[in-house]
């Protein structure tokens, strides 16, 4: 038993040593020089419509996105998944039960099958259909900064996604977001021109920032509005990261609180009492 523990400790030390060596080769763990920011200045706001304007329309639908455009949102947050025939679609859930009335995983359906169903809102079928990522890039690349919540499987999926971004020449208007630490590092290393956001960066998770090699740090850090507190804000200010912090889960109940704390970049869930301009 003791020998097994010793071997495990040795393996852990070797992994840590290898990681430190790689990090040093990539510039160490210091501050990077990224200047990218969304909101310009302390008094400005940058708001993303969360899956479009979903108070009236199904999430991630053409109608919800068009409504967000009419409301003059600067940003649009959408979710992306991939079908069995390797096509990217705007879809949040792993399966179609809630949004399509079909108990089958999106990854197990072809694009044609996914497109054959109508989106549901609150359990009621609508006239809206599922959009492809290509359609979004074609129709709205000039209208929004597009925040892609990436719900993909592996690095091969990331390569395909980046290829689509590059062939549509939308690198300047797209942010690729993921809760996967490794996915963000992979994109930053292999595709430094792609802007990324590390999700799940809540109060208490600040230590993660110190683990990221300097040249692989993401442009943005995203986390729940409910997880923002004064201590977290003080840390962001000290590290000059305030303008690179994005919150999701923001709505009319906590919008003013976020502003008072100093948050300027928000993914908005509820639009009724907000001015999106």
Helices and strands as residue ranges (DSSP letters): H 2-25, E 46-50, H 62-70, E 75-82, E 88-90, E 95-96, H 97-100, E 102-105, G 106-108, H 111-115, E 118-121, E 124-129, H 133-140, E 145-150, H 155-167, G 171-173, E 174-178, H 181-190, E 195-198, H 207-211, G 214-216, E 220-224, G 225-227, H 230-238, G 242-244, E 245-250, H 255-261, E 265-268
